[in-house]
Amino acid sequence: MTTPLRIARIDLDAIASNIESLRGRVGTEHAMIVVKADGYGHGAIAAARAGLAGGADWIGVADIGEALELRSAGITAPVLAWLHSSSETFTDAAEAGVDVGVSSTAQLDRAVRAGVSSVHLKIDTGLARNGAAPAQWPEFFAHAARVGVGKTRVRGLFSHIANAGAEADAAQVAAFEGAIALAESLGLEFELRHLAASASSLRVPSARFDMVRFGLASYGLSPFADETGAELGLTPALELSSEVVATRRVPADTGVSYGYRYRTPRETTLALVPLGYEDGLPRAASLGAHVLVGDELAPVAGSIAMDQLVVDVGDRPVAVGDRVVAFGDPATGAPTMDSWADAAGTINYEVTTRLGRRVVRHYTGG
């Protein structure tokens, strides 16, 4: 049997506990776990089940293909998909009982023709991305009120906060409230009004409405630069690990990896670890990231390659087969995704969703 070189250990109980904790904090009637991008790298099906076990009653995905994957796995909970191609007919969504977010009258009409049972109207309140623009709201809402008396129910209204500061957040909440008032004046009634994702659900109480959408926080990661997941009472659900596959003793001033971006400052031991940028570790973190070798941190030495990286372990007695953790729960001494994101000049969202297909997922709990 081939032993995997790269393992992502995913604690499903941590996901369930995070959702339970988050639900308790925000107090909304409904809560969605977002499992787009393969559950932020954790596995969409497993993450969805864990989230439901923790008290989520909705599942969110980006596109209908992701929703169909959940249905094929036997998940029957309400699912909302909101990003669609220009040629999407919505027939698969209708057959699978998937709610769809629609951003225009054209999308709404296609959903109605397909027989989609429920739609959520997506509006832009200040992100300048997906959703009907404010100038389109009167026509969009009036049209939805007309079609909402047939087979297709207009179940929800939603938008997304840009997390651009307190003033901008307040402006978006006000815009969303204005949209609700306008829609209701045109005859629409919504079962679900949802605006807040992880960040705004925790820090903008006025944005919570009927449901909040927990994405990053579901997986124990913080959406904030000034507050860690642990400080939010969350537990990281994923640990990426490998092992030392080779060691060598080298003299001072030895150039390491491509481009010799790192030269050993003294005689030292180098350890080779089979994790690279194909597995999700950002190459941009080459000169700032650390990994846990045994029970001590050690710096990545030089450029991270496609399949491997080198670690400078100094004079420690490191041996082939020793366990290496790239990132995980800081309570275990492991580096965090946040530390890797900082080293790469990016955000933890990108680190967790970069995990490559060679990384074997091992699930515990659930």
C-alpha positions in Angstrom: 0.0 0.0 0.0 1.3 3.5 -0.9 1.7 5.8 2.0 0.4 9.3 1.2 3.1 12.0 1.3 0.7 14.8 2.0 -2.2 14.6 4.4 -4.9 17.1 5.4 -6.5 16.0 8.6 -9.9 17.5 9.0 -11.8 17.5 12.3 -15.5 17.5 11.5 -16.4 17.9 15.1 -14.5 21.2 15.0 -16.6 22.4 12.1 -19.8 21.4 13.9 -18.6 23.1 17.1 -17.7 26.3 15.3 -21.2 26.5 13.7 -22.8 25.8 17.1 -20.7 28.6 18.7 -21.3 31.0 15.9 -25.1 30.4 15.9 -25.1 31.1 19.6 -23.3 34.4 19.1 -25.4 35.8 16.3 -28.9 34.5 17.4 -30.5 34.6 14.0 -33.4 32.2 13.2 -31.4 30.6 10.3 -27.8 30.0 9.6 -26.0 28.9 6.4 -22.7 27.0 6.1 -21.0 28.0 2.9 -19.2 25.1 1.3 -18.2 26.6 -2.0 -14.7 25.8 -3.4 -14.9 22.3 -2.0 -15.7 23.5 1.4 -12.9 26.0 1.5 -10.5 23.1 0.8 -12.0 20.9 3.6 -14.3 18.8 1.4 -17.8 20.1 0.5 -19.8 17.1 1.4 -18.1 16.4 4.7 -18.2 20.0 5.7 -21.9 20.4 4.8 -22.8 17.4 6.9 -20.7 18.7 9.8 -22.3 22.1 9.5 -25.8 20.7 9.6 -24.8 18.6 12.7 -23.7 21.9 14.3 -27.0 23.6 13.7 -26.8 25.2 10.3 -30.1 24.8 8.4 -29.0 26.0 5.0 -26.0 25.3 2.7 -24.5 27.8 0.4 -22.5 27.2 -2.8 -21.3 29.4 -5.6 -22.6 27.4 -8.6 -25.2 24.8 -9.4 -22.6 22.1 -10.1 -21.5 22.4 -6.5 -25.1 22.1 -5.4 -25.6 19.0 -7.5 -22.6 17.3 -5.9 -24.3 17.7 -2.5 -27.5 16.3 -3.8 -25.7 13.3 -5.3 -24.3 12.6 -1.9 -27.8 12.4 -0.5 -27.8 15.8 1.3 -31.4 17.0 1.2 -31.1 20.3 3.3 -31.9 23.6 1.5 -29.1 24.6 -0.8 -28.6 28.0 -2.4 -26.4 28.6 -5.5 -25.8 32.1 -6.7 -23.3 32.4 -9.6 -24.3 31.3 -13.0 -23.1 31.2 -16.6 -24.8 33.3 -19.3 -26.3 30.1 -20.8 -27.5 28.5 -17.6 -31.0 27.1 -18.0 -31.6 26.2 -14.3 -33.2 22.9 -15.3 -30.8 20.8 -13.2 -31.4 23.1 -10.2 -35.1 22.7 -10.6 -34.9 18.9 -10.8 -32.6 18.7 -7.7 -34.7 21.2 -5.6 -31.9 23.7 -5.4 -32.7 27.4 -4.6 -31.0 29.8 -7.0 -29.9 33.3 -6.5 -30.9 35.5 -9.5 -29.4 38.9 -10.3 -31.5 40.0 -13.3 -34.9 39.7 -14.7 -33.4 37.5 -17.5 -32.1 35.1 -15.0 -35.3 35.1 -13.1 -37.3 34.4 -16.2 -35.1 31.4 -17.1 -35.5 30.1 -13.5 -39.2 30.4 -13.8 -39.3 28.6 -17.2 -37.2 25.8 -15.7 -39.6 25.3 -12.9 -37.2 26.3 -10.1 -39.2 26.1 -6.9 -37.6 29.0 -5.0 -35.4 32.0 -5.9 -33.5 34.6 -3.9 -33.1 38.0 -5.5 -29.5 39.1 -5.4 -28.9 42.8 -5.3 -25.8 45.0 -5.2 -25.7 47.2 -2.1 -22.1 48.5 -2.5 -19.7 45.7 -3.5 -20.0 46.5 -7.2 -19.9 42.9 -8.1 -22.8 40.4 -8.6 -26.4 41.5 -8.1 -28.9 43.9 -9.6 -27.7 47.5 -9.3 -29.9 50.0 -7.4 -31.2 51.7 -10.6 -32.6 48.2 -11.6 -34.3 47.5 -8.3 -37.8 48.9 -9.2 -38.1 46.9 -12.4 -36.5 43.8 -10.9 -38.7 43.8 -7.8 -41.9 44.6 -9.8 -41.1 41.8 -12.2 -40.4 39.4 -9.3 -43.7 40.2 -7.7 -45.5 39.3 -10.9 -43.8 35.9 -11.4 -43.8 35.1 -7.7 -47.4 34.1 -7.8 -46.8 31.1 -9.9 -44.9 27.9 -9.4 -41.7 29.7 -8.6 -41.6 31.3 -5.1 -39.5 34.4 -4.4 -38.2 33.1 -1.1 -35.3 35.5 -0.3 -33.5 38.8 -0.8 -29.8 39.0 -0.3 -26.6 40.9 -0.9 -23.0 40.9 0.4 -21.1 43.4 2.5 -17.7 44.6 1.3 -16.0 44.8 4.8 -14.6 48.2 3.9 -15.0 49.8 7.3 -17.7 50.8 9.7 -19.1 53.6 7.7 -19.2 51.6 4.4 -20.8 48.7 6.3 -23.5 50.9 7.7 -24.2 52.4 4.3 -24.7 48.9 2.9 -27.0 47.9 5.7 -29.1 51.1 5.1 -29.2 50.3 1.4 -30.4 46.8 2.0 -33.1 48.1 4.4 -34.1 50.5 1.6 -34.3 47.6 -0.9 -36.5 45.6 1.5 -38.9 48.6 1.9 -39.1 49.1 -1.9 -39.7 45.4 -2.6 -42.4 45.2 0.0 -44.1 48.3 -1.4 -44.2 46.5 -4.7 -45.9 43.4 -3.2 -43.0 41.1 -2.3 -42.7 39.3 1.0 -39.4 37.5 1.9 -39.0 34.5 4.1 -35.2 35.0 4.2 -33.4 38.3 4.1 -29.6 37.8 4.3 -26.7 40.2 4.0 -24.0 39.1 6.5 -21.2 36.6 5.9 -18.6 35.6 8.6 -17.1 39.1 9.2 -20.2 41.2 9.3 -22.2 38.6 11.1 -19.8 38.9 14.0 -19.2 42.7 14.0 -22.2 44.3 12.4 -25.3 43.1 14.4 -27.6 45.3 12.2 -26.6 43.2 9.2 -27.9 39.9 10.5 -31.6 40.0 9.5 -33.1 36.5 9.1 -30.1 34.5 8.2 -26.3 34.8 8.2 -23.9 32.9 6.0 -20.9 31.4 7.7 -18.0 30.7 5.4 -14.4 31.1 6.6 -15.4 31.1 10.3 -17.1 27.7 9.9 -13.6 26.2 9.5 -12.1 27.9 12.5 -10.4 30.7 10.7 -10.8 34.4 11.5 -12.0 36.9 8.8 -10.2 39.7 10.8 -6.6 40.9 10.8 -6.9 42.0 14.4 -8.5 39.0 16.0 -7.5 35.4 15.7 -9.8 32.4 15.4 -8.9 31.3 18.9 -9.9 34.7 20.2 -13.2 34.3 18.5 -13.6 30.9 20.2 -13.1 28.9 17.0 -11.0 25.8 16.4 -9.2 25.3 13.0 -10.5 22.2 11.4 -7.7 21.4 9.1 -4.1 20.4 9.6 -1.7 19.9 6.6 1.2 17.6 7.4 3.9 15.5 5.7 7.2 14.1 6.8 11.0 14.5 6.4 12.1 12.4 3.5 15.8 13.3 3.4 18.3 15.2 5.5 21.8 16.5 4.9 24.5 18.4 6.8 25.9 21.4 4.9 28.5 24.0 5.6 27.9 27.7 6.0 27.0 29.7 2.9 25.4 26.8 1.1 22.8 28.0 -1.4 19.5 26.3 -1.1 16.8 25.7 -3.7 16.1 27.6 -6.9 17.8 30.9 -7.2 19.8 30.6 -4.0 17.4 33.0 -2.3 18.6 31.4 1.0 22.1 30.7 2.0 22.9 28.9 5.3 24.2 31.3 7.9 26.2 28.6 9.6 26.9 24.8 9.3 23.5 23.3 9.6 21.1 20.4 8.8 18.6 20.7 6.0 15.5 18.6 5.9 13.5 17.9 2.7 9.7 17.9 3.0 7.5 16.8 0.0 5.1 19.7 0.1 5.1 22.4 -2.6 3.1 25.0 -4.4 1.2 22.3 -6.3 -0.1 21.2 -2.9 -1.2 24.7 -2.0 1.7 26.2 -0.2 2.2 29.7 -1.7 5.7 30.2 -3.3 5.6 33.8 -2.2 5.9 32.6 1.5 9.3 31.1 0.8 11.3 33.6 2.8 9.0 33.9 5.8 7.1 30.7 6.5 7.8 28.1 9.2 6.8 24.5 9.7 6.6 22.4 12.8 9.2 19.6 12.7 8.6 17.3 15.7 7.8 19.8 18.5 9.8 22.8 17.3 9.3 25.4 14.5 11.8 25.6 11.8 12.1 28.1 8.9 11.5 27.3 5.3 14.9 27.6 3.6 14.7 29.1 0.1 12.2 28.9 -2.7 9.3 26.5 -2.3 9.3 24.3 -5.3 6.4 22.6 -7.1 6.7 19.4 -5.1 8.9 20.1 -2.1 10.5 22.5 0.3 13.6 22.6 2.4 13.7 23.4 6.1 16.7 24.6 8.1 16.6 22.6 11.3 20.0 23.8 12.7 21.7 21.3 15.0 18.6 19.4 15.9 18.7 15.5 15.5 16.0 15.4 12.8 15.6 12.1 11.0 13.8 10.7 7.9 10.2 9.9 8.9 9.9 12.7 11.4 6.4 14.3 11.2 6.1 17.9 9.7 3.1 20.1 10.1 2.8 23.0 7.7 -0.2 24.6 9.4 -2.9 23.6 11.8 -4.3 24.4 15.2 -1.9 26.8 17.1 -2.9 25.1 20.3 -0.8 22.2 19.2 2.2 24.5 18.4 1.6 24.4 14.7 1.9 27.4 12.4 -1.4 28.8 11.4 -2.8 29.5 7.9 -2.7 33.2 9.0 1.1 33.0 9.4 1.5 31.5 6.0 -0.8 34.1 4.6 1.2 36.9 6.2 4.5 35.4 4.8 2.9 35.3 1.3 1.3 38.7 1.5 -2.2 37.2 1.0 -5.2 36.2 3.2 -6.0 32.9 4.9 -9.0 32.4 2.5 -6.5 31.9 -0.3 -4.3 29.5 1.7 -7.1 27.2 2.7 -8.6 27.0 -0.8 -5.3 26.3 -2.6 -4.9 22.7 -1.4 -4.0 20.6 -4.4 -5.5 17.3 -5.5 -2.5 15.3 -4.3 -3.3 16.2 -0.7 -5.2 13.2 0.8 -8.0 14.2 3.1 -8.4 12.2 6.3 -11.5 12.9 8.3 -12.1 12.5 12.1 -15.2 13.0 14.1 -18.5 13.7 12.6 
